Amino acid sequence: MAQPGRRVRHEFARFGLLIQRMLTGKKIILGVTGSIAAYKAALLVRLFVKEGAEVKVVMTDSAKHFVGESTFSNLSQNSVFSGLWDGAWTEHVHLGAWGDLMVIAPASANSMAKMAHGLCDNALTAVFLSAKCPVLVAPAMDADMYRHPSTLRNIARIQEDGAVVLEAGHGFLASGLHGPGRMAEPEEILEAAIHLLYPKPLQGKKVLVSAGPTREHLDPVRFISNGSTGTMGYAIAREAHRLGAEVTLVSGPVQNSVSLPFQPMMVTSAHEMYEAILPVSHHQDYIVMTAAVGDYQPQTYSERKIKKGNDALELNLVKTRDILADLGKIKPSHQTLVGFALETHDEEAYALAKLKSKNLDFVVMNSLREEGAGFGHGTNKITLFNSAGLSYNFPLEAKTELAGHLWRVILEGIPS
C-alpha cells in the first residue's frame, strides 16, 4: 500500500483530463425557424463554437426574414443549408447522418406541427426526418399559440418520437403580451446539449452536493457567516448532472451565476442544512460536502435588533451539529462520501485527520495561502486524498473546469 499522503504526479492524459472544451469534436446541426427569437440562434452558434463544436446551420425560408444566412455562415464558418435544391438534392440525407446532435432553436409552432406529423416541405424538416442523432427542440412563439391544445399535442408527439423538448420560458413576448413562449436562453440550450452529448457514468446514481455558506443569526439583522460563494459546489453539482446523476443540491445563501438545469434546495443555517441532508443521506450513492458550514452558532437569539450599547458586546457561542461527522457514522457500504478541507496552515495534516476522523472516502484540500484558491475566486487549486493513502494534485484552474476533472478522478480512482 502507498504511504499516506504520497503525492502522485498529474496524469491528465491517462484519465482523459486534458483541459479541453465541453463539445470538442462534436458535430451539431442547428435548425432555425421563422421566429423573432432567431437572433438568439446566432448567439447559440457562438456558444457551440466556443465549446469546440463544428456547427452547420439549416434555415427555413421564414427564418431569413429575421436573420440572414450570412450571419450564420460567418459565425459557423460553414455554408448554410436552406433550400432542398441547394447543391446535391441528397444534402439533407448527408447532413442528417453527419450530426452528433440536431438542435432546433427557435422551433416555431408551424415547424413543430410539421415535425409532429412527418411533413417534409423544406430543408429543415427534411434534415429532421433524416437525422440519426438525438434532437433537442427549443420552442418559441406567442403565449396563446404555445398554450393551444394543438401545439401541446404536437410537443407531446415530438417527445414521444424521442426528441428532447425544452420548456419555453415566461416573460415579455414580441407581441407585447406576458406569458409562456419565450425560447430558452442560449446558455440553457448549451447546457442541455452538453448533457445530451456527455458520457453518463453516473446514470442511475443519486448524488447529493452541499454548497455555499451557512448563516447563524444573532438577531433579525446580524449573523455569523463566512466568505463561501458556492461556486465550487454548484459546479460539482452541475457536472454530476451532466454525467447522468439524479442530483440534489442543498445550498446556503449565495448569488451564483452557474447555470443549473435543476433547482437547488435553499437553506440558511447549519441546522437547516443538517435537517435537509441527513434524512435523505441513506439514499445517496455519492455525497460531496463542499459547503462551508458554520462550526458555532449564538447561544441565544434576539427577536429584536440588538441595539448599540457599551463599547464591548459579549457573545456566547455553542457548537453546531457536525453534518459531515454524522454522515460518516451512518454511511452505508455503497456510498462514497467526499469532504472539503479549507485550511490556512498545516493543510495536509488537517486534511488527513479529517479524512480519518469523519470516515470519508475522499477529502479535498485547498489552502487560503495559495493565490487564486479558496473563497471569492473563480479558480481553485486542490489536492485530493483518498482513504487508501493516495493523493492527487490538481493545478490552479477554473472551478467549473476543476469540477469535471475532480469527478473523473473520483470515479476512475487515483493512480497507484
C-alpha positions as CSV (number, residue, x, y, z in Angstrom):
1,M,0.0,0.0,0.0
2,A,1.2,3.5,-0.8
3,Q,2.4,5.7,2.1
4,P,-0.3,8.1,3.5
5,G,-0.1,11.4,1.7
6,R,2.1,10.2,-1.1
7,R,1.9,12.7,-3.9
8,V,1.1,11.4,-7.4
9,R,2.1,13.4,-10.4
10,H,-0.6,14.9,-12.7
11,E,-1.6,12.3,-15.3
12,F,-4.3,14.2,-17.1
13,A,-3.9,12.4,-20.4
14,R,-4.2,8.9,-18.8
15,F,-7.5,9.9,-17.2
16,G,-8.9,11.8,-20.2
17,L,-8.4,15.0,-18.2
18,L,-6.8,17.1,-20.8
19,I,-8.2,20.6,-20.4
20,Q,-10.5,20.9,-23.4
21,R,-13.8,22.5,-24.3
22,M,-17.0,20.7,-23.5
23,L,-18.1,20.0,-27.1
24,T,-14.7,19.4,-28.7
25,G,-15.0,17.3,-31.8
26,K,-18.8,17.3,-31.7
27,K,-20.9,18.0,-34.8
28,I,-24.1,20.0,-34.3
29,I,-26.8,20.7,-36.8
30,L,-28.6,23.9,-35.8
31,G,-32.1,24.3,-37.2
32,V,-33.5,27.9,-37.3
33,T,-37.2,28.5,-38.0
34,G,-39.2,31.7,-38.5
35,S,-39.4,33.4,-35.1
36,I,-38.2,36.7,-33.7
37,A,-36.1,34.6,-31.4
38,A,-33.9,33.7,-34.3
39,Y,-31.4,36.3,-33.3
40,K,-30.7,34.2,-30.2
41,A,-29.7,31.4,-32.5
42,A,-26.8,33.5,-33.6
43,L,-25.6,33.7,-30.0
44,L,-26.1,29.9,-29.7
45,V,-23.8,29.3,-32.7
46,R,-21.1,31.3,-30.9
47,L,-21.5,29.3,-27.7
48,F,-21.3,26.0,-29.6
49,V,-18.2,27.0,-31.5
50,K,-16.6,28.4,-28.3
51,E,-17.1,25.0,-26.7
52,G,-15.3,23.3,-29.6
53,A,-18.2,22.1,-31.7
54,E,-18.5,22.2,-35.5
55,V,-21.8,23.8,-36.4
56,K,-23.8,23.6,-39.6
57,V,-27.0,25.7,-39.8
58,V,-30.2,24.8,-41.6
59,M,-32.8,27.5,-42.0
60,T,-36.4,27.8,-43.2
61,D,-37.3,30.5,-45.7
62,S,-39.3,32.2,-42.9
63,A,-36.2,32.4,-40.7
64,K,-34.4,34.6,-43.3
65,H,-36.9,37.4,-42.6
66,F,-35.3,37.7,-39.1
67,V,-31.6,36.8,-39.6
68,G,-29.7,36.5,-42.8
69,E,-27.8,33.5,-44.0
70,S,-24.5,35.4,-44.0
71,T,-24.7,35.9,-40.2
72,F,-24.8,32.1,-39.6
73,S,-22.3,31.2,-42.3
74,N,-19.8,33.7,-40.8
75,L,-20.3,32.6,-37.2
76,S,-20.2,28.9,-38.0
77,Q,-17.6,29.1,-40.8
78,N,-19.8,26.7,-42.8
79,S,-22.3,27.3,-45.6
80,V,-26.0,27.4,-44.6
81,F,-28.4,24.9,-46.0
82,S,-31.8,26.5,-46.6
83,G,-33.2,25.0,-49.8
84,L,-33.9,21.4,-50.8
85,W,-32.3,22.1,-54.1
86,D,-29.2,23.8,-52.7
87,G,-26.3,21.7,-54.0
88,A,-26.9,18.0,-54.2
89,W,-30.6,17.0,-53.8
90,T,-29.4,14.4,-51.2
91,E,-27.8,17.1,-49.0
92,H,-30.5,16.6,-46.3
93,V,-29.6,12.9,-46.1
94,H,-25.9,13.5,-45.8
95,L,-26.4,16.3,-43.2
96,G,-28.8,14.1,-41.1
97,A,-26.1,11.4,-41.0
98,W,-23.3,13.9,-40.2
99,G,-24.5,15.4,-36.9
100,D,-23.9,14.1,-33.4
101,L,-26.9,16.3,-32.3
102,M,-29.6,18.3,-34.0
103,V,-30.8,21.4,-32.2
104,I,-33.9,23.3,-33.4
105,A,-33.9,26.7,-31.9
106,P,-36.1,28.6,-32.2
107,A,-38.8,26.0,-33.1
108,S,-42.0,27.7,-34.3
109,A,-45.5,26.3,-33.9
110,N,-45.6,25.8,-37.6
111,S,-42.4,23.8,-37.8
112,M,-43.2,21.7,-34.8
113,A,-46.6,20.8,-36.4
114,K,-44.7,19.6,-39.4
115,M,-42.2,17.7,-37.3
116,A,-45.0,16.0,-35.3
117,H,-46.8,14.8,-38.4
118,G,-43.8,14.0,-40.6
119,L,-44.3,16.7,-43.2
120,C,-41.3,17.4,-45.4
121,D,-41.6,20.5,-47.4
122,N,-38.4,22.4,-46.6
123,A,-34.7,21.8,-45.8
124,L,-35.1,21.8,-42.1
125,T,-37.9,19.2,-41.9
126,A,-36.1,17.1,-44.4
127,V,-32.9,17.1,-42.3
128,F,-35.0,16.4,-39.2
129,L,-36.6,13.3,-40.7
130,S,-33.2,12.2,-41.9
131,A,-31.4,12.8,-38.6
132,K,-29.8,9.7,-37.0
133,C,-28.7,11.7,-33.9
134,P,-30.5,13.0,-30.8
135,V,-32.7,16.0,-31.4
136,L,-33.1,18.9,-29.0
137,V,-36.0,21.4,-29.6
138,A,-36.5,24.8,-28.1
139,P,-40.0,26.2,-28.8
140,A,-40.6,29.9,-29.3
141,M,-43.9,31.6,-30.1
142,D,-46.6,33.8,-28.6
143,A,-48.3,32.7,-25.4
144,D,-51.7,31.8,-26.8
145,M,-50.1,29.7,-29.5
146,Y,-47.9,27.9,-27.0
147,R,-50.9,27.1,-24.8
148,H,-53.1,26.0,-27.7
149,P,-54.1,22.3,-27.4
150,S,-52.9,21.5,-30.9
151,T,-49.4,22.9,-30.0
152,L,-49.3,20.9,-26.8
153,R,-50.3,17.8,-28.7
154,N,-47.6,18.4,-31.2
155,I,-45.0,18.9,-28.5
156,A,-46.1,15.6,-26.8
157,R,-45.9,13.8,-30.1
158,I,-42.4,15.1,-30.8
159,Q,-41.3,13.9,-27.3
160,E,-42.9,10.5,-27.9
161,D,-40.9,10.2,-31.1
162,G,-37.7,10.7,-29.0
163,A,-36.8,14.4,-29.2
164,V,-36.0,16.4,-26.1
165,V,-38.2,19.5,-25.9
166,L,-37.1,22.3,-23.6
167,E,-39.9,24.1,-21.7
168,A,-40.4,27.6,-23.0
169,G,-39.8,30.4,-20.6
170,H,-42.2,33.0,-19.2
171,G,-41.7,36.7,-19.9
172,F,-42.5,39.6,-22.2
173,L,-43.1,38.5,-25.8
174,A,-42.6,40.2,-29.1
175,S,-46.4,40.7,-29.3
176,G,-46.3,42.8,-26.1
177,L,-48.0,40.0,-24.1
178,H,-46.6,38.4,-21.0
179,G,-46.6,34.7,-20.6
180,P,-45.1,31.4,-21.7
181,G,-43.5,31.1,-25.1
182,R,-40.0,32.7,-24.8
183,M,-37.3,30.5,-26.2
184,A,-34.9,29.1,-23.6
185,E,-31.8,31.2,-23.2
186,P,-28.8,30.2,-25.3
187,E,-26.9,29.2,-22.2
188,E,-29.7,26.9,-21.1
189,I,-29.8,25.3,-24.6
190,L,-26.0,24.9,-24.5
191,E,-26.3,23.1,-21.1
192,A,-29.0,20.8,-22.4
193,A,-26.8,20.0,-25.5
194,I,-23.8,19.2,-23.3
195,H,-26.0,17.0,-21.1
196,L,-27.2,15.0,-24.1
197,L,-23.7,14.5,-25.6
198,Y,-21.8,13.8,-22.3
199,P,-20.9,10.3,-21.3
200,K,-23.1,9.1,-18.5
201,P,-21.0,7.1,-15.9
202,L,-23.4,8.3,-13.2
203,Q,-26.5,7.3,-14.9
204,G,-28.9,5.8,-12.4
205,K,-26.9,7.2,-9.4
206,K,-28.0,9.7,-6.8
207,V,-25.7,12.5,-5.9
208,L,-26.1,15.0,-3.1
209,V,-24.0,18.1,-3.0
210,S,-23.9,20.8,-0.4
211,A,-22.7,24.3,-1.3
212,G,-22.2,27.8,0.0
213,P,-22.0,29.2,3.5
214,T,-24.4,29.0,6.4
215,R,-25.6,32.0,8.4
216,E,-26.1,31.8,12.1
217,H,-28.3,34.8,13.2
218,L,-27.8,36.8,16.3
219,D,-30.9,38.9,15.6
220,P,-33.1,39.6,12.6
221,V,-30.3,41.8,11.1
222,R,-26.9,40.3,12.0
223,F,-25.4,36.9,11.5
224,I,-22.1,35.0,11.6
225,S,-21.0,33.6,8.3
226,N,-18.0,33.1,6.0
227,G,-16.9,34.1,2.5
228,S,-18.0,31.0,0.6
229,T,-19.7,31.9,-2.7
230,G,-20.9,28.3,-3.5
231,T,-19.1,28.3,-6.9
232,M,-17.3,25.1,-6.4
233,G,-20.3,23.2,-5.1
234,Y,-22.6,24.5,-7.8
235,A,-20.0,23.4,-10.5
236,I,-19.7,20.0,-8.9
237,A,-23.5,19.5,-8.9
238,R,-23.8,20.7,-12.5
239,E,-21.1,18.3,-13.6
240,A,-22.8,15.4,-11.8
241,H,-26.0,16.1,-13.7
242,R,-24.1,16.2,-17.0
243,L,-22.6,12.8,-16.1
244,G,-26.2,11.4,-15.7
245,A,-26.8,11.6,-12.0
246,E,-30.0,12.5,-10.2
247,V,-28.7,15.5,-8.3
248,T,-29.8,17.1,-5.0
249,L,-28.1,20.4,-4.3
250,V,-28.5,21.8,-0.8
251,S,-27.3,25.4,-0.8
252,G,-26.7,28.1,1.7
253,P,-27.4,31.7,0.7
254,V,-25.4,32.5,-2.4
255,Q,-25.6,34.6,-5.5
256,N,-24.3,32.1,-8.0
257,S,-24.0,32.6,-11.8
258,V,-23.5,28.9,-12.7
259,S,-26.4,27.9,-14.9
260,L,-28.2,24.9,-13.5
261,P,-30.8,22.6,-15.1
262,F,-32.4,21.9,-11.7
263,Q,-33.5,23.9,-8.7
264,P,-31.3,23.9,-5.6
265,M,-32.8,23.4,-2.1
266,M,-32.0,26.7,-0.3
267,V,-31.3,26.8,3.4
268,T,-29.8,29.3,5.7
269,S,-28.4,27.9,9.0
270,A,-26.3,24.9,9.8
271,H,-29.3,23.3,11.5
272,E,-31.4,23.7,8.4
273,M,-28.7,22.2,6.2
274,Y,-28.5,19.3,8.7
275,E,-32.2,18.7,8.5
276,A,-32.2,18.9,4.7
277,I,-29.3,16.4,4.3
278,L,-29.5,13.7,7.0
279,P,-33.0,12.4,6.3
280,V,-32.1,11.6,2.6
281,S,-28.5,10.7,3.0
282,H,-29.0,6.9,3.0
283,H,-30.5,7.0,-0.5
284,Q,-27.4,8.8,-2.0
285,D,-24.7,7.0,-3.9
286,Y,-22.4,10.0,-3.6
287,I,-22.4,12.8,-1.1
288,V,-20.0,15.7,-1.8
289,M,-19.9,18.2,1.1
290,T,-18.4,21.4,-0.3
291,A,-20.5,23.7,2.0
292,A,-18.7,25.9,4.4
293,V,-20.9,25.1,7.4
294,G,-20.6,27.2,10.5
295,D,-19.0,25.4,13.4
296,Y,-20.6,27.7,16.0
297,Q,-23.9,29.5,16.5
298,P,-25.0,32.1,19.0
299,Q,-26.2,30.5,22.2
300,T,-29.2,32.9,22.2
301,Y,-31.2,34.6,19.5
302,S,-32.7,38.1,20.0
303,E,-36.1,38.6,18.4
304,R,-35.3,42.3,18.1
305,K,-32.3,44.0,16.6
306,I,-29.6,44.3,19.3
307,K,-29.0,48.0,19.8
308,K,-25.6,49.6,20.2
309,G,-24.8,49.8,23.9
310,N,-21.5,49.5,25.7
311,D,-18.1,49.5,23.9
312,A,-18.0,45.7,24.1
313,L,-20.6,43.1,23.3
314,E,-20.2,39.7,24.9
315,L,-21.3,36.9,22.6
316,N,-21.6,33.3,23.7
317,L,-21.3,30.6,21.0
318,V,-22.1,26.9,21.0
319,K,-21.2,24.2,18.6
320,T,-23.4,23.4,15.6
321,R,-24.1,19.8,14.7
322,D,-21.3,18.3,12.7
323,I,-23.0,17.2,9.5
324,L,-20.0,15.6,7.9
325,A,-19.1,13.6,11.0
326,D,-22.7,12.3,11.4
327,L,-22.8,11.3,7.7
328,G,-19.6,9.3,8.2
329,K,-21.1,7.5,11.2
330,I,-24.2,6.3,9.3
331,K,-22.6,5.9,5.8
332,P,-23.9,2.8,4.0
333,S,-21.5,0.5,2.3
334,H,-22.5,1.6,-1.2
335,Q,-22.0,5.3,-0.6
336,T,-18.9,7.4,-1.4
337,L,-18.5,10.3,1.0
338,V,-16.4,13.3,0.0
339,G,-15.5,16.2,2.3
340,F,-13.6,19.5,1.8
341,A,-10.9,21.0,4.0
342,L,-10.1,24.7,3.6
343,E,-7.1,25.5,5.7
344,T,-4.7,28.3,6.5
345,H,-1.8,26.3,7.8
346,D,-0.7,22.6,8.3
347,E,-3.1,21.9,5.4
348,E,-2.2,18.3,4.7
349,A,-2.1,17.2,8.4
350,Y,-5.6,18.7,9.0
351,A,-7.0,17.3,5.8
352,L,-5.7,13.8,6.5
353,A,-7.1,14.0,10.1
354,K,-10.5,15.0,8.7
355,L,-10.4,12.1,6.2
356,K,-9.8,9.6,9.0
357,S,-11.9,11.0,11.9
358,K,-15.0,11.6,9.8
359,N,-14.8,8.2,7.9
360,L,-14.5,9.8,4.5
361,D,-13.6,8.1,1.2
362,F,-12.1,11.3,-0.2
363,V,-11.1,14.7,1.2
364,V,-10.4,17.7,-1.0
365,M,-7.7,20.0,0.5
366,N,-7.3,23.6,-0.5
367,S,-5.4,26.4,1.1
368,L,-6.0,30.1,1.5
369,R,-2.3,30.6,1.3
370,E,-2.4,29.6,-2.4
371,E,-3.0,32.6,-4.7
372,G,-6.3,32.3,-6.6
373,A,-7.6,29.5,-4.4
374,G,-10.4,29.3,-1.8
375,F,-13.2,31.7,-1.2
376,G,-14.0,34.5,-3.6
377,H,-12.2,33.2,-6.6
378,G,-13.4,31.6,-9.8
379,T,-10.4,29.4,-9.6
380,N,-9.0,26.9,-7.2
381,K,-6.0,24.7,-6.5
382,I,-6.7,21.4,-4.7
383,T,-5.2,18.1,-3.6
384,L,-7.5,15.1,-3.4
385,F,-6.7,12.4,-0.8
386,N,-8.4,9.0,-0.6
387,S,-8.8,6.6,2.3
388,A,-6.2,4.3,0.8
389,G,-3.4,6.8,1.4
390,L,-3.1,8.1,-2.2
391,S,-3.2,11.7,-3.2
392,Y,-3.7,13.6,-6.5
393,N,-2.7,17.2,-7.2
394,F,-4.7,19.5,-9.4
395,P,-3.2,22.7,-10.8
396,L,-4.9,26.1,-10.4
397,E,-7.8,26.3,-12.8
398,A,-11.4,27.5,-13.1
399,K,-13.7,25.8,-10.6
400,T,-16.1,25.0,-13.4
401,E,-13.4,23.0,-15.2
402,L,-12.0,21.6,-12.0
403,A,-15.4,20.1,-11.1
404,G,-15.2,17.8,-14.2
405,H,-11.7,16.7,-13.5
406,L,-12.5,16.0,-9.9
407,W,-15.4,13.8,-10.8
408,R,-13.4,11.8,-13.2
409,V,-10.7,11.0,-10.7
410,I,-13.3,10.1,-8.0
411,L,-15.0,7.7,-10.5
412,E,-11.8,6.2,-12.0
413,G,-9.6,6.2,-8.9
414,I,-6.3,7.8,-8.0
415,P,-3.4,6.0,-9.8
416,S,-1.3,3.9,-7.5
